[in-house]
Amino acid sequence: MQSAAETDEADERSGGPPPAGKGGGRAPGPLRRRLSRHWYAWMMIAPVALVIAVIVGYPLARGLFLSFTDANEANVERTIGVNTIEATYEFVGLDNYAAILGDSMFWGRLGWTVLWTVACVSLTFTIGLTLANMLNRKVRGRAAYRIALILPWGIPAFVSVFAWRLLFNERNGLFNAVLDGGGVEGIAWLGDPTWAKVSVIAVNVWIGVPFMLVATLGALQSIPGELYEAAEMDGAGPWQRFVNITMPGIRAVSSTVILLSTIWTFNMFPVIYLLTRGGPGDSSEILVTYAFRLAFLESPRDFATSAAWGVIILLLLSAFAVVYRRVLRKQGEVW
Protein backbone atom coordinates (compact mmCIF):
# COMPACT_ATOMS: atom_id res chain seq x y z
CA MET A 1 0.00 0.00 0.00
CA GLN A 2 1.14 3.58 -0.72
CA SER A 3 1.82 5.93 2.13
CA ALA A 4 0.11 9.33 2.33
CA ALA A 5 3.30 11.11 1.16
CA GLU A 6 3.63 8.80 -1.85
CA THR A 7 -0.03 9.37 -2.74
CA ASP A 8 0.41 13.17 -2.57
CA GLU A 9 3.55 12.94 -4.73
CA ALA A 10 1.72 10.86 -7.32
CA ASP A 11 -1.16 13.34 -7.34
CA GLU A 12 1.32 16.21 -7.80
CA ARG A 13 2.90 14.54 -10.84
CA SER A 14 -0.46 13.76 -12.40
CA GLY A 15 -1.90 17.22 -11.78
CA GLY A 16 -3.74 16.37 -8.58
CA PRO A 17 -6.44 13.86 -7.71
CA PRO A 18 -9.49 13.62 -9.98
CA PRO A 19 -12.52 15.58 -8.83
CA ALA A 20 -15.06 13.77 -6.72
CA GLY A 21 -18.03 12.30 -8.47
CA LYS A 22 -18.91 9.53 -10.82
CA GLY A 23 -16.29 8.86 -13.50
CA GLY A 24 -13.60 11.10 -11.96
CA GLY A 25 -13.94 13.92 -14.54
CA ARG A 26 -11.29 15.69 -16.61
CA ALA A 27 -8.03 16.76 -14.95
CA PRO A 28 -7.33 20.54 -14.96
CA GLY A 29 -4.82 21.90 -17.46
CA PRO A 30 -1.30 23.20 -16.62
CA LEU A 31 -2.36 26.87 -16.62
CA ARG A 32 -5.30 26.20 -14.34
CA ARG A 33 -3.13 24.19 -11.94
CA ARG A 34 -0.57 26.99 -11.75
CA LEU A 35 -3.23 29.62 -11.13
CA SER A 36 -4.88 27.55 -8.43
CA ARG A 37 -1.55 26.73 -6.78
CA HIS A 38 0.01 30.21 -6.94
CA TRP A 39 -3.10 32.42 -6.93
CA TYR A 40 -1.72 34.60 -4.12
CA ALA A 41 1.46 35.41 -6.06
CA TRP A 42 -0.57 36.22 -9.17
CA MET A 43 -2.80 38.54 -7.15
CA MET A 44 0.26 40.33 -5.77
CA ILE A 45 1.85 41.01 -9.16
CA ALA A 46 -1.42 41.81 -10.96
CA PRO A 47 -1.49 45.54 -9.94
CA VAL A 48 2.14 46.01 -10.95
CA ALA A 49 1.58 44.24 -14.26
CA LEU A 50 -1.48 46.40 -14.91
CA VAL A 51 0.38 49.63 -14.15
CA ILE A 52 3.28 48.62 -16.40
CA ALA A 53 0.85 47.71 -19.19
CA VAL A 54 -0.83 51.11 -18.94
CA ILE A 55 2.26 53.29 -18.41
CA VAL A 56 4.68 51.45 -20.71
CA GLY A 57 2.63 49.18 -22.95
CA TYR A 58 0.10 51.68 -24.29
CA PRO A 59 2.60 54.47 -25.15
CA LEU A 60 4.87 51.90 -26.78
CA ALA A 61 2.05 50.51 -28.92
CA ARG A 62 0.83 54.02 -29.74
CA GLY A 63 4.31 55.16 -30.73
CA LEU A 64 4.81 52.08 -32.90
CA PHE A 65 1.53 52.80 -34.67
CA LEU A 66 2.37 56.48 -35.24
CA SER A 67 5.75 55.57 -36.70
CA PHE A 68 3.93 54.03 -39.69
CA THR A 69 1.92 57.20 -40.36
CA ASP A 70 2.58 60.81 -41.35
CA ALA A 71 1.12 62.22 -38.12
CA ASN A 72 2.16 65.73 -37.17
CA GLU A 73 0.83 68.70 -35.27
CA ALA A 74 -1.40 69.75 -38.17
CA ASN A 75 -3.21 66.48 -38.90
CA VAL A 76 -3.76 64.73 -35.55
CA GLU A 77 -7.03 64.89 -33.69
CA ARG A 78 -7.28 68.01 -31.56
CA THR A 79 -9.83 70.03 -29.65
CA ILE A 80 -10.22 73.79 -30.06
CA GLY A 81 -12.76 75.16 -27.62
CA VAL A 82 -15.86 73.01 -27.99
CA ASN A 83 -14.93 71.87 -31.49
CA THR A 84 -13.07 68.64 -32.21
CA ILE A 85 -11.08 68.36 -35.42
CA GLU A 86 -10.76 64.79 -36.60
CA ALA A 87 -7.39 63.25 -37.43
CA THR A 88 -6.43 63.26 -41.11
CA TYR A 89 -3.02 61.55 -41.01
CA GLU A 90 -2.49 58.55 -43.26
CA PHE A 91 -0.66 55.24 -43.13
CA VAL A 92 2.69 55.48 -44.97
CA GLY A 93 4.27 52.13 -44.08
CA LEU A 94 8.04 52.12 -43.72
CA ASP A 95 8.60 55.52 -45.35
CA ASN A 96 9.65 57.17 -42.08
CA TYR A 97 12.21 54.47 -41.36
CA ALA A 98 13.58 54.61 -44.90
CA ALA A 99 13.94 58.40 -44.68
CA ILE A 100 15.75 58.18 -41.33
CA LEU A 101 18.14 55.39 -42.32
CA GLY A 102 18.87 57.10 -45.63
CA ASP A 103 19.80 60.39 -43.95
CA SER A 104 23.48 60.95 -43.12
CA MET A 105 22.37 63.04 -40.13
CA PHE A 106 21.06 59.91 -38.43
CA TRP A 107 24.34 58.08 -38.83
CA GLY A 108 26.30 61.07 -37.57
CA ARG A 109 24.16 61.31 -34.45
CA LEU A 110 24.32 57.55 -33.99
CA GLY A 111 28.12 57.68 -34.13
CA TRP A 112 28.27 60.39 -31.47
CA THR A 113 25.69 58.56 -29.33
CA VAL A 114 27.77 55.38 -29.43
CA LEU A 115 30.96 57.34 -28.64
CA TRP A 116 29.21 59.14 -25.79
CA THR A 117 27.91 55.85 -24.38
CA VAL A 118 31.22 53.98 -24.63
CA ALA A 119 33.20 56.87 -23.12
CA CYS A 120 30.77 57.39 -20.22
CA VAL A 121 30.35 53.71 -19.36
CA SER A 122 34.05 52.86 -19.59
CA LEU A 123 35.12 55.87 -17.51
CA THR A 124 32.33 55.35 -14.99
CA PHE A 125 33.17 51.68 -14.51
CA THR A 126 36.92 52.28 -14.29
CA ILE A 127 36.64 55.11 -11.77
CA GLY A 128 33.94 53.33 -9.76
CA LEU A 129 35.97 50.11 -9.56
CA THR A 130 39.12 52.02 -8.59
CA LEU A 131 37.34 53.86 -5.79
CA ALA A 132 35.65 50.64 -4.65
CA ASN A 133 39.04 48.93 -4.36
CA MET A 134 40.32 51.83 -2.29
CA LEU A 135 37.29 51.79 0.03
CA ASN A 136 37.40 48.02 0.38
CA ARG A 137 40.54 48.36 2.51
CA LYS A 138 40.66 49.24 6.18
CA VAL A 139 41.48 52.93 6.19
CA ARG A 140 40.73 55.62 8.73
CA GLY A 141 37.56 57.57 7.89
CA ARG A 142 36.31 54.98 5.41
CA ALA A 143 32.66 55.62 6.32
CA ALA A 144 33.03 59.36 5.68
CA TYR A 145 34.68 58.71 2.31
CA ARG A 146 31.85 56.39 1.32
CA ILE A 147 29.22 58.98 2.20
CA ALA A 148 31.07 61.70 0.29
CA LEU A 149 31.48 59.54 -2.82
CA ILE A 150 27.88 58.32 -2.81
CA LEU A 151 26.47 61.82 -2.23
CA PRO A 152 26.20 62.74 -5.96
CA TRP A 153 23.83 59.79 -6.40
CA GLY A 154 21.38 61.30 -3.90
CA ILE A 155 21.20 64.66 -5.66
CA PRO A 156 18.52 64.96 -8.39
CA ALA A 157 20.09 64.92 -11.84
CA PHE A 158 18.72 68.30 -12.90
CA VAL A 159 20.17 69.96 -9.77
CA SER A 160 23.59 68.45 -10.50
CA VAL A 161 23.45 69.56 -14.13
CA PHE A 162 22.50 73.13 -13.22
CA ALA A 163 25.36 73.27 -10.72
CA TRP A 164 27.80 72.05 -13.36
CA ARG A 165 26.39 74.56 -15.84
CA LEU A 166 27.36 77.34 -13.43
CA LEU A 167 30.85 75.87 -13.10
CA PHE A 168 31.22 75.74 -16.89
CA ASN A 169 30.05 79.34 -17.38
CA GLU A 170 32.48 81.02 -19.74
CA ARG A 171 32.49 84.39 -18.00
CA ASN A 172 31.77 83.76 -14.33
CA GLY A 173 32.36 80.03 -13.95
CA LEU A 174 34.74 78.59 -11.37
CA PHE A 175 36.76 76.60 -13.90
CA ASN A 176 37.65 79.61 -16.03
CA ALA A 177 38.34 81.66 -12.89
CA VAL A 178 40.93 79.05 -11.87
CA LEU A 179 42.43 79.08 -15.37
CA ASP A 180 42.58 82.88 -15.42
CA GLY A 181 44.24 82.87 -12.02
CA GLY A 182 46.93 80.59 -13.43
CA GLY A 183 47.52 82.79 -16.45
CA VAL A 184 45.66 80.48 -18.86
CA GLU A 185 42.99 81.80 -21.19
CA GLY A 186 39.47 80.69 -20.33
CA ILE A 187 37.75 77.95 -22.33
CA ALA A 188 34.34 78.17 -24.00
CA TRP A 189 33.22 74.97 -22.28
CA LEU A 190 29.69 74.93 -23.64
CA GLY A 191 30.28 77.12 -26.68
CA ASP A 192 32.84 74.98 -28.49
CA PRO A 193 31.65 71.68 -30.04
CA THR A 194 34.60 69.64 -28.79
CA TRP A 195 34.63 71.06 -25.27
CA ALA A 196 30.84 70.74 -25.07
CA LYS A 197 31.18 67.00 -25.71
CA VAL A 198 33.92 66.75 -23.10
CA SER A 199 31.73 68.65 -20.64
CA VAL A 200 28.65 66.45 -21.01
CA ILE A 201 30.79 63.29 -20.67
CA ALA A 202 32.41 64.67 -17.51
CA VAL A 203 29.05 65.53 -15.92
CA ASN A 204 27.51 62.17 -16.78
CA VAL A 205 30.53 60.33 -15.37
CA TRP A 206 30.30 62.34 -12.16
CA ILE A 207 26.62 61.40 -11.82
CA GLY A 208 27.16 57.72 -12.69
CA VAL A 209 30.26 56.90 -10.61
CA PRO A 210 28.37 56.43 -7.29
CA PHE A 211 26.19 53.70 -8.80
CA MET A 212 29.24 51.81 -10.07
CA LEU A 213 31.00 52.37 -6.76
CA VAL A 214 28.17 50.89 -4.69
CA ALA A 215 27.66 47.92 -7.02
CA THR A 216 31.32 46.98 -7.35
CA LEU A 217 32.04 47.57 -3.66
CA GLY A 218 29.32 45.10 -2.76
CA ALA A 219 30.78 42.59 -5.21
CA LEU A 220 34.28 43.06 -3.81
CA GLN A 221 33.10 42.45 -0.26
CA SER A 222 31.59 39.12 -1.33
CA ILE A 223 35.00 37.76 -2.43
CA PRO A 224 36.53 35.57 0.31
CA GLY A 225 39.66 37.10 1.81
CA GLU A 226 41.30 33.69 1.96
CA LEU A 227 41.74 33.77 -1.80
CA TYR A 228 43.91 36.89 -1.60
CA GLU A 229 45.90 35.47 1.31
CA ALA A 230 46.59 32.22 -0.56
CA ALA A 231 47.57 34.08 -3.73
CA GLU A 232 49.90 36.37 -1.78
CA MET A 233 51.55 33.36 -0.13
CA ASP A 234 52.08 31.87 -3.59
CA GLY A 235 53.93 35.01 -4.65
CA ALA A 236 51.20 36.68 -6.72
CA GLY A 237 51.62 40.44 -7.06
CA PRO A 238 48.86 43.07 -6.74
CA TRP A 239 48.13 43.10 -10.47
CA GLN A 240 48.00 39.31 -10.65
CA ARG A 241 45.61 39.19 -7.71
CA PHE A 242 43.44 41.83 -9.34
CA VAL A 243 43.30 40.03 -12.71
CA ASN A 244 42.91 36.48 -11.42
CA ILE A 245 40.78 37.02 -8.30
CA THR A 246 39.10 40.43 -8.28
CA MET A 247 37.88 40.59 -11.87
CA PRO A 248 36.46 37.04 -11.97
CA GLY A 249 34.93 37.59 -8.55
CA ILE A 250 32.95 40.67 -9.62
CA ARG A 251 32.17 39.51 -13.17
CA ALA A 252 28.54 38.61 -12.44
CA VAL A 253 27.84 42.03 -10.92
CA SER A 254 29.96 44.05 -13.33
CA SER A 255 28.35 42.49 -16.41
CA THR A 256 24.90 43.48 -15.14
CA VAL A 257 25.77 47.05 -14.14
CA ILE A 258 27.58 47.63 -17.43
CA LEU A 259 24.47 46.59 -19.34
CA LEU A 260 22.23 48.81 -17.21
CA SER A 261 24.63 51.73 -17.45
CA THR A 262 24.83 51.35 -21.23
CA ILE A 263 21.04 51.49 -21.59
CA TRP A 264 20.75 54.46 -19.23
CA THR A 265 23.56 56.39 -20.88
CA PHE A 266 22.31 55.73 -24.41
CA ASN A 267 19.02 57.37 -23.36
CA MET A 268 20.49 59.95 -20.97
CA PHE A 269 18.27 62.88 -21.91
CA PRO A 270 18.63 65.22 -18.87
CA VAL A 271 22.40 65.73 -18.98
CA ILE A 272 22.55 66.58 -22.69
CA TYR A 273 19.41 68.67 -22.83
CA LEU A 274 19.85 70.65 -19.61
CA LEU A 275 23.57 71.28 -20.05
CA THR A 276 23.94 72.11 -23.75
CA ARG A 277 20.45 71.79 -25.31
CA GLY A 278 22.22 69.59 -27.84
CA GLY A 279 24.50 72.45 -28.88
CA PRO A 280 26.36 74.35 -29.87
CA GLY A 281 24.29 73.84 -32.97
CA ASP A 282 23.57 70.14 -32.85
CA SER A 283 27.11 68.96 -32.06
CA SER A 284 26.28 67.26 -28.74
CA GLU A 285 22.81 66.02 -29.63
CA ILE A 286 22.21 62.28 -29.20
CA LEU A 287 19.41 60.20 -30.69
CA VAL A 288 16.94 60.63 -27.85
CA THR A 289 17.32 64.42 -27.62
CA TYR A 290 16.74 64.76 -31.36
CA ALA A 291 13.59 62.62 -31.11
CA PHE A 292 12.42 64.97 -28.35
CA ARG A 293 13.20 67.98 -30.52
CA LEU A 294 11.09 66.62 -33.38
CA ALA A 295 8.10 65.91 -31.15
CA PHE A 296 8.08 68.97 -28.89
CA LEU A 297 10.30 71.81 -30.13
CA GLU A 298 10.20 72.06 -33.91
CA SER A 299 7.15 73.43 -35.69
CA PRO A 300 5.12 71.69 -36.92
CA ARG A 301 5.81 68.97 -34.40
CA ASP A 302 6.54 65.74 -36.26
CA PHE A 303 5.08 62.96 -34.12
CA ALA A 304 5.50 60.21 -36.73
CA THR A 305 9.20 60.74 -37.35
CA SER A 306 9.88 61.17 -33.64
CA ALA A 307 8.08 57.89 -32.96
CA ALA A 308 10.16 56.18 -35.66
CA TRP A 309 13.35 57.46 -34.01
CA GLY A 310 12.11 56.06 -30.71
CA VAL A 311 11.42 52.64 -32.22
CA ILE A 312 14.88 52.59 -33.80
CA ILE A 313 16.45 53.42 -30.44
CA LEU A 314 14.49 50.58 -28.83
CA LEU A 315 15.60 48.14 -31.53
CA LEU A 316 19.25 49.18 -31.18
CA LEU A 317 19.22 48.69 -27.41
CA SER A 318 17.36 45.37 -27.72
CA ALA A 319 19.90 44.11 -30.25
CA PHE A 320 22.75 45.17 -27.96
CA ALA A 321 21.15 43.39 -24.98
CA VAL A 322 20.72 40.17 -27.00
CA VAL A 323 24.32 40.20 -28.29
CA TYR A 324 25.66 41.09 -24.84
CA ARG A 325 23.72 38.21 -23.27
CA ARG A 326 25.08 35.75 -25.82
CA VAL A 327 28.63 36.92 -25.19
CA LEU A 328 28.16 36.39 -21.45
CA ARG A 329 26.79 32.91 -22.04
CA LYS A 330 29.82 31.98 -24.13
CA GLN A 331 32.00 33.14 -21.23
CA GLY A 332 30.09 30.84 -18.88
CA GLU A 333 27.99 33.49 -17.20
CA VAL A 334 24.39 32.58 -16.39
CA TRP A 335 22.28 35.68 -16.97
HELIX and SHEET records of a PDB file:
HELIX    1   1 ALA A    4  ARG A   13  1                                  10    
HELIX    2   2 PRO A   30  ARG A   37  1                                   8    
HELIX    3   3 TRP A   39  ILE A   52  1                                  14    
HELIX    4   4 ALA A   53  GLY A   57  3                                   5    
HELIX    5   5 TYR A   58  LEU A   66  1                                   9    
HELIX    6   6 ASP A   95  LEU A  101  1                                   7    
HELIX    7   7 SER A  104  LEU A  135  1                                  32    
HELIX    8   8 ARG A  142  GLY A  154  1                                  13    
HELIX    9   9 ALA A  157  LEU A  167  1                                  11    
HELIX   10  10 LEU A  174  GLY A  181  1                                   8    
HELIX   11  11 PRO A  193  GLN A  221  1                                  29    
HELIX   12  12 GLY A  225  MET A  233  1                                   9    
HELIX   13  13 PRO A  238  ARG A  241  1                                   4    
HELIX   14  14 PHE A  242  THR A  246  3                                   5    
HELIX   15  15 MET A  247  GLY A  249  1                                   3    
HELIX   16  16 ARG A  251  PHE A  266  1                                  16    
HELIX   17  17 PHE A  269  THR A  276  1                                   8    
HELIX   18  18 LEU A  287  PHE A  292  1                                   6    
HELIX   19  19 ARG A  293  LEU A  297  3                                   5    
HELIX   20  20 PHE A  303  LYS A  330  1                                  28    
SHEET    1   A 2 ARG A  78  ILE A  80  0                                        
SHEET    2   A 2 ASN A  83  ILE A  85 -1                                        
END                                                                             
